[in-house]
Amino acid sequence: MDSQCTYEELKAKVASLPIEEVRATPVWKKFQMVGELTTALQRSIKDKLKARYPHATGKELRKRFGIVWLGSEIAKQAFGWEVDEDDSDLMVA
């Protein structure tokens, strides 16, 4: 799989694999695929946050990404991070 594909492209590629091929895929390859999908999803969320908040600083974008990725409750408990806007819709793929 190409790690530079968008999340949507990678998701479509994985979904189109025949079940027999998925079953025959070595475990290490499955983990690699999951890693690529995770990276692509993170990149997609970061790009959407940049588009949604074009004037945000890098620090603010990292904070917002942390809140989206971890969830508002965990981010608040772990880091004391809180924002008024709800960006959880970016997690939906």
Summary of the structure (lengths in Angstrom):
residues: 93
radius of gyration: 15.9
end to end distance: 18.6
largest distance: 47.5
contacts: 218
relative contact order: 0.13
helix: 71%
strand: 0%
